[in-house]
Amino acid sequence: MSDTSPSATPEQPDFDAMTRDIAEVPAVEVIVTVAVNLMSAAAVKLGLSEEGDKYKDLDEARKLVHALAGLLDASATEISSFHAAPLRDGLKSLQLAFREASLVPDEPGQGPGEKYTGPVFG
């Protein structure tokens, strides 16, 4: 029996290499990457992508925006304002886009993520 693991194949990714790679990434970078992924997914679900309304789903968008707001609120003291400021701006833009896209807008303070950010106004 050999100590070396077999090389990765499309059916079996090399999890050891993936673990080593993620171990080298600073926490701030992981947090920012997750936030950007949430922002991108929310934008698509709000119908803001090139495909427009094809993938629009406000229920899904609400969940993503709320999760993004929670992540940014929880990590506010862990990431610098250099990273946090543009993410907060993006979150506010998504919250405003959600309000605009809703046929019946939420009451101020009740929109997605407003539990963490407070009411969002244009």
Phi and psi in radians as a Rosetta constraint file:
Dihedral C 1 N 2 CA 2 C 2 CIRCULARHARMONIC -1.696 0.35
Dihedral N 2 CA 2 C 2 N 3 CIRCULARHARMONIC 2.658 0.35
Dihedral C 2 N 3 CA 3 C 3 CIRCULARHARMONIC -1.462 0.35
Dihedral N 3 CA 3 C 3 N 4 CIRCULARHARMONIC -0.208 0.35
Dihedral C 3 N 4 CA 4 C 4 CIRCULARHARMONIC -1.533 0.35
Dihedral N 4 CA 4 C 4 N 5 CIRCULARHARMONIC 2.466 0.35
Dihedral C 4 N 5 CA 5 C 5 CIRCULARHARMONIC -1.499 0.35
Dihedral N 5 CA 5 C 5 N 6 CIRCULARHARMONIC 2.635 0.35
Dihedral C 5 N 6 CA 6 C 6 CIRCULARHARMONIC -1.117 0.35
Dihedral N 6 CA 6 C 6 N 7 CIRCULARHARMONIC 2.696 0.35
Dihedral C 6 N 7 CA 7 C 7 CIRCULARHARMONIC -1.178 0.35
Dihedral N 7 CA 7 C 7 N 8 CIRCULARHARMONIC 2.691 0.35
Dihedral C 7 N 8 CA 8 C 8 CIRCULARHARMONIC -1.238 0.35
Dihedral N 8 CA 8 C 8 N 9 CIRCULARHARMONIC 2.565 0.35
Dihedral C 8 N 9 CA 9 C 9 CIRCULARHARMONIC -2.191 0.35
Dihedral N 9 CA 9 C 9 N 10 CIRCULARHARMONIC 2.915 0.35
Dihedral C 9 N 10 CA 10 C 10 CIRCULARHARMONIC -0.999 0.35
Dihedral N 10 CA 10 C 10 N 11 CIRCULARHARMONIC -0.574 0.35
Dihedral C 10 N 11 CA 11 C 11 CIRCULARHARMONIC -1.343 0.35
Dihedral N 11 CA 11 C 11 N 12 CIRCULARHARMONIC -0.498 0.35
Dihedral C 11 N 12 CA 12 C 12 CIRCULARHARMONIC -2.269 0.35
Dihedral N 12 CA 12 C 12 N 13 CIRCULARHARMONIC 1.666 0.35
Dihedral C 12 N 13 CA 13 C 13 CIRCULARHARMONIC -1.145 0.35
Dihedral N 13 CA 13 C 13 N 14 CIRCULARHARMONIC 2.731 0.35
Dihedral C 13 N 14 CA 14 C 14 CIRCULARHARMONIC -1.471 0.35
Dihedral N 14 CA 14 C 14 N 15 CIRCULARHARMONIC 1.536 0.35
Dihedral C 14 N 15 CA 15 C 15 CIRCULARHARMONIC -1.149 0.35
Dihedral N 15 CA 15 C 15 N 16 CIRCULARHARMONIC -0.519 0.35
Dihedral C 15 N 16 CA 16 C 16 CIRCULARHARMONIC -1.093 0.35
Dihedral N 16 CA 16 C 16 N 17 CIRCULARHARMONIC -0.773 0.35
Dihedral C 16 N 17 CA 17 C 17 CIRCULARHARMONIC -1.162 0.35
Dihedral N 17 CA 17 C 17 N 18 CIRCULARHARMONIC -0.685 0.35
Dihedral C 17 N 18 CA 18 C 18 CIRCULARHARMONIC -1.125 0.35
Dihedral N 18 CA 18 C 18 N 19 CIRCULARHARMONIC -0.694 0.35
Dihedral C 18 N 19 CA 19 C 19 CIRCULARHARMONIC -1.131 0.35
Dihedral N 19 CA 19 C 19 N 20 CIRCULARHARMONIC -0.749 0.35
Dihedral C 19 N 20 CA 20 C 20 CIRCULARHARMONIC -1.095 0.35
Dihedral N 20 CA 20 C 20 N 21 CIRCULARHARMONIC -0.717 0.35
Dihedral C 20 N 21 CA 21 C 21 CIRCULARHARMONIC -1.090 0.35
Dihedral N 21 CA 21 C 21 N 22 CIRCULARHARMONIC -0.820 0.35
Dihedral C 21 N 22 CA 22 C 22 CIRCULARHARMONIC -1.201 0.35
Dihedral N 22 CA 22 C 22 N 23 CIRCULARHARMONIC -0.480 0.35
Dihedral C 22 N 23 CA 23 C 23 CIRCULARHARMONIC -1.161 0.35
Dihedral N 23 CA 23 C 23 N 24 CIRCULARHARMONIC -0.395 0.35
Dihedral C 23 N 24 CA 24 C 24 CIRCULARHARMONIC -1.582 0.35
Dihedral N 24 CA 24 C 24 N 25 CIRCULARHARMONIC -0.084 0.35
Dihedral C 24 N 25 CA 25 C 25 CIRCULARHARMONIC -1.605 0.35
Dihedral N 25 CA 25 C 25 N 26 CIRCULARHARMONIC 2.234 0.35
Dihedral C 25 N 26 CA 26 C 26 CIRCULARHARMONIC -1.121 0.35
Dihedral N 26 CA 26 C 26 N 27 CIRCULARHARMONIC 2.591 0.35
Dihedral C 26 N 27 CA 27 C 27 CIRCULARHARMONIC -0.987 0.35
Dihedral N 27 CA 27 C 27 N 28 CIRCULARHARMONIC -0.700 0.35
Dihedral C 27 N 28 CA 28 C 28 CIRCULARHARMONIC -1.033 0.35
Dihedral N 28 CA 28 C 28 N 29 CIRCULARHARMONIC -0.701 0.35
Dihedral C 28 N 29 CA 29 C 29 CIRCULARHARMONIC -1.159 0.35
Dihedral N 29 CA 29 C 29 N 30 CIRCULARHARMONIC -0.667 0.35
Dihedral C 29 N 30 CA 30 C 30 CIRCULARHARMONIC -1.127 0.35
Dihedral N 30 CA 30 C 30 N 31 CIRCULARHARMONIC -0.797 0.35
Dihedral C 30 N 31 CA 31 C 31 CIRCULARHARMONIC -1.068 0.35
Dihedral N 31 CA 31 C 31 N 32 CIRCULARHARMONIC -0.815 0.35
Dihedral C 31 N 32 CA 32 C 32 CIRCULARHARMONIC -1.124 0.35
Dihedral N 32 CA 32 C 32 N 33 CIRCULARHARMONIC -0.700 0.35
Dihedral C 32 N 33 CA 33 C 33 CIRCULARHARMONIC -1.111 0.35
Dihedral N 33 CA 33 C 33 N 34 CIRCULARHARMONIC -0.770 0.35
Dihedral C 33 N 34 CA 34 C 34 CIRCULARHARMONIC -1.088 0.35
Dihedral N 34 CA 34 C 34 N 35 CIRCULARHARMONIC -0.759 0.35
Dihedral C 34 N 35 CA 35 C 35 CIRCULARHARMONIC -1.065 0.35
Dihedral N 35 CA 35 C 35 N 36 CIRCULARHARMONIC -0.771 0.35
Dihedral C 35 N 36 CA 36 C 36 CIRCULARHARMONIC -1.127 0.35
Dihedral N 36 CA 36 C 36 N 37 CIRCULARHARMONIC -0.678 0.35
Dihedral C 36 N 37 CA 37 C 37 CIRCULARHARMONIC -1.116 0.35
Dihedral N 37 CA 37 C 37 N 38 CIRCULARHARMONIC -0.720 0.35
Dihedral C 37 N 38 CA 38 C 38 CIRCULARHARMONIC -1.103 0.35
Dihedral N 38 CA 38 C 38 N 39 CIRCULARHARMONIC -0.732 0.35
Dihedral C 38 N 39 CA 39 C 39 CIRCULARHARMONIC -1.078 0.35
Dihedral N 39 CA 39 C 39 N 40 CIRCULARHARMONIC -0.785 0.35
Dihedral C 39 N 40 CA 40 C 40 CIRCULARHARMONIC -1.103 0.35
Dihedral N 40 CA 40 C 40 N 41 CIRCULARHARMONIC -0.793 0.35
Dihedral C 40 N 41 CA 41 C 41 CIRCULARHARMONIC -1.113 0.35
Dihedral N 41 CA 41 C 41 N 42 CIRCULARHARMONIC -0.726 0.35
Dihedral C 41 N 42 CA 42 C 42 CIRCULARHARMONIC -1.104 0.35
Dihedral N 42 CA 42 C 42 N 43 CIRCULARHARMONIC -0.724 0.35
Dihedral C 42 N 43 CA 43 C 43 CIRCULARHARMONIC -1.061 0.35
Dihedral N 43 CA 43 C 43 N 44 CIRCULARHARMONIC -0.731 0.35
Dihedral C 43 N 44 CA 44 C 44 CIRCULARHARMONIC -1.111 0.35
Dihedral N 44 CA 44 C 44 N 45 CIRCULARHARMONIC -0.790 0.35
Dihedral C 44 N 45 CA 45 C 45 CIRCULARHARMONIC -1.206 0.35
Dihedral N 45 CA 45 C 45 N 46 CIRCULARHARMONIC -0.339 0.35
Dihedral C 45 N 46 CA 46 C 46 CIRCULARHARMONIC -1.511 0.35
Dihedral N 46 CA 46 C 46 N 47 CIRCULARHARMONIC -0.055 0.35
Dihedral C 46 N 47 CA 47 C 47 CIRCULARHARMONIC 1.436 0.35
Dihedral N 47 CA 47 C 47 N 48 CIRCULARHARMONIC 0.385 0.35
Dihedral C 47 N 48 CA 48 C 48 CIRCULARHARMONIC -1.669 0.35
Dihedral N 48 CA 48 C 48 N 49 CIRCULARHARMONIC 0.080 0.35
Dihedral C 48 N 49 CA 49 C 49 CIRCULARHARMONIC -1.526 0.35
Dihedral N 49 CA 49 C 49 N 50 CIRCULARHARMONIC 3.094 0.35
Dihedral C 49 N 50 CA 50 C 50 CIRCULARHARMONIC -1.061 0.35
Dihedral N 50 CA 50 C 50 N 51 CIRCULARHARMONIC -0.522 0.35
Dihedral C 50 N 51 CA 51 C 51 CIRCULARHARMONIC -1.348 0.35
Dihedral N 51 CA 51 C 51 N 52 CIRCULARHARMONIC -0.136 0.35
Dihedral C 51 N 52 CA 52 C 52 CIRCULARHARMONIC 1.107 0.35
Dihedral N 52 CA 52 C 52 N 53 CIRCULARHARMONIC -2.204 0.35
Dihedral C 52 N 53 CA 53 C 53 CIRCULARHARMONIC -1.333 0.35
Dihedral N 53 CA 53 C 53 N 54 CIRCULARHARMONIC -0.065 0.35
Dihedral C 53 N 54 CA 54 C 54 CIRCULARHARMONIC -0.960 0.35
Dihedral N 54 CA 54 C 54 N 55 CIRCULARHARMONIC -0.720 0.35
Dihedral C 54 N 55 CA 55 C 55 CIRCULARHARMONIC -1.936 0.35
Dihedral N 55 CA 55 C 55 N 56 CIRCULARHARMONIC 0.211 0.35
Dihedral C 55 N 56 CA 56 C 56 CIRCULARHARMONIC -1.126 0.35
Dihedral N 56 CA 56 C 56 N 57 CIRCULARHARMONIC 2.242 0.35
Dihedral C 56 N 57 CA 57 C 57 CIRCULARHARMONIC -2.726 0.35
Dihedral N 57 CA 57 C 57 N 58 CIRCULARHARMONIC 1.701 0.35
Dihedral C 57 N 58 CA 58 C 58 CIRCULARHARMONIC -1.163 0.35
Dihedral N 58 CA 58 C 58 N 59 CIRCULARHARMONIC -0.508 0.35
Dihedral C 58 N 59 CA 59 C 59 CIRCULARHARMONIC -1.130 0.35
Dihedral N 59 CA 59 C 59 N 60 CIRCULARHARMONIC -0.780 0.35
Dihedral C 59 N 60 CA 60 C 60 CIRCULARHARMONIC -1.168 0.35
Dihedral N 60 CA 60 C 60 N 61 CIRCULARHARMONIC -0.705 0.35
Dihedral C 60 N 61 CA 61 C 61 CIRCULARHARMONIC -1.071 0.35
Dihedral N 61 CA 61 C 61 N 62 CIRCULARHARMONIC -0.721 0.35
Dihedral C 61 N 62 CA 62 C 62 CIRCULARHARMONIC -0.994 0.35
Dihedral N 62 CA 62 C 62 N 63 CIRCULARHARMONIC -0.803 0.35
Dihedral C 62 N 63 CA 63 C 63 CIRCULARHARMONIC -1.085 0.35
Dihedral N 63 CA 63 C 63 N 64 CIRCULARHARMONIC -0.760 0.35
Dihedral C 63 N 64 CA 64 C 64 CIRCULARHARMONIC -1.181 0.35
Dihedral N 64 CA 64 C 64 N 65 CIRCULARHARMONIC -0.748 0.35
Dihedral C 64 N 65 CA 65 C 65 CIRCULARHARMONIC -1.146 0.35
Dihedral N 65 CA 65 C 65 N 66 CIRCULARHARMONIC -0.711 0.35
Dihedral C 65 N 66 CA 66 C 66 CIRCULARHARMONIC -1.111 0.35
Dihedral N 66 CA 66 C 66 N 67 CIRCULARHARMONIC -0.763 0.35
Dihedral C 66 N 67 CA 67 C 67 CIRCULARHARMONIC -1.105 0.35
Dihedral N 67 CA 67 C 67 N 68 CIRCULARHARMONIC -0.707 0.35
Dihedral C 67 N 68 CA 68 C 68 CIRCULARHARMONIC -1.079 0.35
Dihedral N 68 CA 68 C 68 N 69 CIRCULARHARMONIC -0.789 0.35
Dihedral C 68 N 69 CA 69 C 69 CIRCULARHARMONIC -1.085 0.35
Dihedral N 69 CA 69 C 69 N 70 CIRCULARHARMONIC -0.718 0.35
Dihedral C 69 N 70 CA 70 C 70 CIRCULARHARMONIC -1.123 0.35
Dihedral N 70 CA 70 C 70 N 71 CIRCULARHARMONIC -0.739 0.35
Dihedral C 70 N 71 CA 71 C 71 CIRCULARHARMONIC -1.087 0.35
Dihedral N 71 CA 71 C 71 N 72 CIRCULARHARMONIC -0.810 0.35
Dihedral C 71 N 72 CA 72 C 72 CIRCULARHARMONIC -1.155 0.35
Dihedral N 72 CA 72 C 72 N 73 CIRCULARHARMONIC -0.652 0.35
Dihedral C 72 N 73 CA 73 C 73 CIRCULARHARMONIC -1.139 0.35
Dihedral N 73 CA 73 C 73 N 74 CIRCULARHARMONIC -0.794 0.35
Dihedral C 73 N 74 CA 74 C 74 CIRCULARHARMONIC -1.201 0.35
Dihedral N 74 CA 74 C 74 N 75 CIRCULARHARMONIC -0.522 0.35
Dihedral C 74 N 75 CA 75 C 75 CIRCULARHARMONIC -1.763 0.35
Dihedral N 75 CA 75 C 75 N 76 CIRCULARHARMONIC 0.104 0.35
Dihedral C 75 N 76 CA 76 C 76 CIRCULARHARMONIC -0.945 0.35
Dihedral N 76 CA 76 C 76 N 77 CIRCULARHARMONIC -0.682 0.35
Dihedral C 76 N 77 CA 77 C 77 CIRCULARHARMONIC -1.477 0.35
Dihedral N 77 CA 77 C 77 N 78 CIRCULARHARMONIC -0.153 0.35
Dihedral C 77 N 78 CA 78 C 78 CIRCULARHARMONIC -1.686 0.35
Dihedral N 78 CA 78 C 78 N 79 CIRCULARHARMONIC -0.411 0.35
Dihedral C 78 N 79 CA 79 C 79 CIRCULARHARMONIC -2.006 0.35
Dihedral N 79 CA 79 C 79 N 80 CIRCULARHARMONIC 2.609 0.35
Dihedral C 79 N 80 CA 80 C 80 CIRCULARHARMONIC -1.271 0.35
Dihedral N 80 CA 80 C 80 N 81 CIRCULARHARMONIC 2.849 0.35
Dihedral C 80 N 81 CA 81 C 81 CIRCULARHARMONIC -1.127 0.35
Dihedral N 81 CA 81 C 81 N 82 CIRCULARHARMONIC -0.409 0.35
Dihedral C 81 N 82 CA 82 C 82 CIRCULARHARMONIC -0.997 0.35
Dihedral N 82 CA 82 C 82 N 83 CIRCULARHARMONIC -0.711 0.35
Dihedral C 82 N 83 CA 83 C 83 CIRCULARHARMONIC -1.527 0.35
Dihedral N 83 CA 83 C 83 N 84 CIRCULARHARMONIC -0.657 0.35
Dihedral C 83 N 84 CA 84 C 84 CIRCULARHARMONIC -1.275 0.35
Dihedral N 84 CA 84 C 84 N 85 CIRCULARHARMONIC -0.664 0.35
Dihedral C 84 N 85 CA 85 C 85 CIRCULARHARMONIC -1.018 0.35
Dihedral N 85 CA 85 C 85 N 86 CIRCULARHARMONIC -0.890 0.35
Dihedral C 85 N 86 CA 86 C 86 CIRCULARHARMONIC -1.162 0.35
Dihedral N 86 CA 86 C 86 N 87 CIRCULARHARMONIC -0.524 0.35
Dihedral C 86 N 87 CA 87 C 87 CIRCULARHARMONIC -1.200 0.35
Dihedral N 87 CA 87 C 87 N 88 CIRCULARHARMONIC -0.708 0.35
Dihedral C 87 N 88 CA 88 C 88 CIRCULARHARMONIC -1.126 0.35
Dihedral N 88 CA 88 C 88 N 89 CIRCULARHARMONIC -0.688 0.35
Dihedral C 88 N 89 CA 89 C 89 CIRCULARHARMONIC -1.081 0.35
Dihedral N 89 CA 89 C 89 N 90 CIRCULARHARMONIC -0.761 0.35
Dihedral C 89 N 90 CA 90 C 90 CIRCULARHARMONIC -1.110 0.35
Dihedral N 90 CA 90 C 90 N 91 CIRCULARHARMONIC -0.717 0.35
Dihedral C 90 N 91 CA 91 C 91 CIRCULARHARMONIC -1.064 0.35
Dihedral N 91 CA 91 C 91 N 92 CIRCULARHARMONIC -0.800 0.35
Dihedral C 91 N 92 CA 92 C 92 CIRCULARHARMONIC -1.075 0.35
Dihedral N 92 CA 92 C 92 N 93 CIRCULARHARMONIC -0.714 0.35
Dihedral C 92 N 93 CA 93 C 93 CIRCULARHARMONIC -1.076 0.35
Dihedral N 93 CA 93 C 93 N 94 CIRCULARHARMONIC -0.717 0.35
Dihedral C 93 N 94 CA 94 C 94 CIRCULARHARMONIC -1.176 0.35
Dihedral N 94 CA 94 C 94 N 95 CIRCULARHARMONIC -0.693 0.35
Dihedral C 94 N 95 CA 95 C 95 CIRCULARHARMONIC -1.106 0.35
Dihedral N 95 CA 95 C 95 N 96 CIRCULARHARMONIC -0.720 0.35
Dihedral C 95 N 96 CA 96 C 96 CIRCULARHARMONIC -1.169 0.35
Dihedral N 96 CA 96 C 96 N 97 CIRCULARHARMONIC -0.698 0.35
Dihedral C 96 N 97 CA 97 C 97 CIRCULARHARMONIC -1.124 0.35
Dihedral N 97 CA 97 C 97 N 98 CIRCULARHARMONIC -0.654 0.35
Dihedral C 97 N 98 CA 98 C 98 CIRCULARHARMONIC -1.107 0.35
Dihedral N 98 CA 98 C 98 N 99 CIRCULARHARMONIC -0.804 0.35
Dihedral C 98 N 99 CA 99 C 99 CIRCULARHARMONIC -1.037 0.35
Dihedral N 99 CA 99 C 99 N 100 CIRCULARHARMONIC -0.742 0.35
Dihedral C 99 N 100 CA 100 C 100 CIRCULARHARMONIC -1.158 0.35
Dihedral N 100 CA 100 C 100 N 101 CIRCULARHARMONIC -0.647 0.35
Dihedral C 100 N 101 CA 101 C 101 CIRCULARHARMONIC -1.374 0.35
Dihedral N 101 CA 101 C 101 N 102 CIRCULARHARMONIC -0.334 0.35
Dihedral C 101 N 102 CA 102 C 102 CIRCULARHARMONIC -1.324 0.35
Dihedral N 102 CA 102 C 102 N 103 CIRCULARHARMONIC 2.321 0.35
Dihedral C 102 N 103 CA 103 C 103 CIRCULARHARMONIC -1.191 0.35
Dihedral N 103 CA 103 C 103 N 104 CIRCULARHARMONIC -0.637 0.35
Dihedral C 103 N 104 CA 104 C 104 CIRCULARHARMONIC -2.142 0.35
Dihedral N 104 CA 104 C 104 N 105 CIRCULARHARMONIC 1.662 0.35
Dihedral C 104 N 105 CA 105 C 105 CIRCULARHARMONIC -1.074 0.35
Dihedral N 105 CA 105 C 105 N 106 CIRCULARHARMONIC 2.563 0.35
Dihedral C 105 N 106 CA 106 C 106 CIRCULARHARMONIC -1.155 0.35
Dihedral N 106 CA 106 C 106 N 107 CIRCULARHARMONIC 2.710 0.35
Dihedral C 106 N 107 CA 107 C 107 CIRCULARHARMONIC -1.111 0.35
Dihedral N 107 CA 107 C 107 N 108 CIRCULARHARMONIC 2.610 0.35
Dihedral C 107 N 108 CA 108 C 108 CIRCULARHARMONIC -0.942 0.35
Dihedral N 108 CA 108 C 108 N 109 CIRCULARHARMONIC 2.280 0.35
Dihedral C 108 N 109 CA 109 C 109 CIRCULARHARMONIC 1.593 0.35
Dihedral N 109 CA 109 C 109 N 110 CIRCULARHARMONIC -0.132 0.35
Dihedral C 109 N 110 CA 110 C 110 CIRCULARHARMONIC -1.903 0.35
Dihedral N 110 CA 110 C 110 N 111 CIRCULARHARMONIC -0.021 0.35
Dihedral C 110 N 111 CA 111 C 111 CIRCULARHARMONIC -1.283 0.35
Dihedral N 111 CA 111 C 111 N 112 CIRCULARHARMONIC 3.039 0.35
Dihedral C 111 N 112 CA 112 C 112 CIRCULARHARMONIC -1.070 0.35
Dihedral N 112 CA 112 C 112 N 113 CIRCULARHARMONIC 2.206 0.35
Dihedral C 112 N 113 CA 113 C 113 CIRCULARHARMONIC 1.415 0.35
Dihedral N 113 CA 113 C 113 N 114 CIRCULARHARMONIC -0.158 0.35
Dihedral C 113 N 114 CA 114 C 114 CIRCULARHARMONIC -1.221 0.35
Dihedral N 114 CA 114 C 114 N 115 CIRCULARHARMONIC -0.250 0.35
Dihedral C 114 N 115 CA 115 C 115 CIRCULARHARMONIC -1.061 0.35
Dihedral N 115 CA 115 C 115 N 116 CIRCULARHARMONIC -0.551 0.35
Dihedral C 115 N 116 CA 116 C 116 CIRCULARHARMONIC -1.705 0.35
Dihedral N 116 CA 116 C 116 N 117 CIRCULARHARMONIC -0.570 0.35
Dihedral C 116 N 117 CA 117 C 117 CIRCULARHARMONIC -1.745 0.35
Dihedral N 117 CA 117 C 117 N 118 CIRCULARHARMONIC -0.300 0.35
Dihedral C 117 N 118 CA 118 C 118 CIRCULARHARMONIC 1.475 0.35
Dihedral N 118 CA 118 C 118 N 119 CIRCULARHARMONIC 3.024 0.35
Dihedral C 118 N 119 CA 119 C 119 CIRCULARHARMONIC -1.003 0.35
Dihedral N 119 CA 119 C 119 N 120 CIRCULARHARMONIC 2.472 0.35
Dihedral C 119 N 120 CA 120 C 120 CIRCULARHARMONIC -1.991 0.35
Dihedral N 120 CA 120 C 120 N 121 CIRCULARHARMONIC 2.217 0.35
Dihedral C 120 N 121 CA 121 C 121 CIRCULARHARMONIC -2.181 0.35
Dihedral N 121 CA 121 C 121 N 122 CIRCULARHARMONIC 2.598 0.35
